[in-house]
């Protein structure tokens, strides 16, 4: 899974910019600013990262089931977990 971090604790702002964030073509460890908010591509994260984070009481887990995207919100960061190409091919087929 590819992980994109959005550094804000403002859910409304995050929600407004979500579509733009997932469309931005970032390279691994690349960082950009969008509407005054820092966005970075943290690269690939292992499956167990999601499982481990979801168990923490301070982490909010949201899902976009149509696209297989999971969003973790904790502290002042949203992490968007996007299935890698191989995973998408398996779930789409």
Buried (B, 14 or more C-beta within 10 A) or exposed (E): BBBBBBBBEEEEBBEEBBEEBBEEEBEEEBEEEEEEBEBBBBBEBEEEBBEEBEEEEEBEBEEEEEEBBBBBBBEEBBBBBBBEEEBEEEEEE
